[in-house]
């Protein structure tokens, strides 16, 4: 209503989420239980927003070329669904632009932009190696217990995947917003742990809290960030 949108289509994989959203009876809004890659548009869209969805489009492959190819398929589909000059918004969690492995292994001081100049030696001590091993272990735990079939992109991977189809209108990182959000989630998870255990079991609650603690640390250390990108159809 704020932006005078006559019709909006939402897509989710959760029947419960779709039932709740459709039950709100928002004017001109429909929510479908569909996979993005199965979606059939009724007509051209003015804009598409994929909120923290692209992290799941490539599965959990560690191979960059495979991820970019999968993201490319997403861009191709969005290109087909959008009218000329239509826009695509991709808010997502994303690795530091050094890539996923350095983002997990390097100490925080080597992840900052000023640490990347020529002649700046890279020194990694035993404590940093230990921390890197811990980070990999915690990342594997999150991918196996909480976010299955999920892998964070980098900004460069998304730019490459959309090349020739879309131009980048805006790209910014809002790490501070991510820190505030995950900290709030963690505080509420811990405060409602007993109720959560009743609903999904203590083991699942423990896995979620462990993942949130890791995510908060990774965000605070600059290992990954909240990436907000806007593309326009070329």
Secondary structure, DSSP 4 states (H G I P E B T S, - for coil): -TT--S-EEEEES-HHHHHHHHTT--TTEEEEE--GGG---SS-EEEEE-TT-GGGTTTT---HHHHHHHHHHHHHHHHHHEEEEEEEEEEEEEE-TT-HHHHHHS-GGGTSGGGGSTT------HHHHHHHHHHHHHHHHHHHHTSTT---B-HHHHHHHHTTTEEEEEEEE-HHHHHHHHHHHHHHHHHTHHHHHHHH-HHHHHHHHHHHHHHHHHHHTTSEEEEEEEEEE-
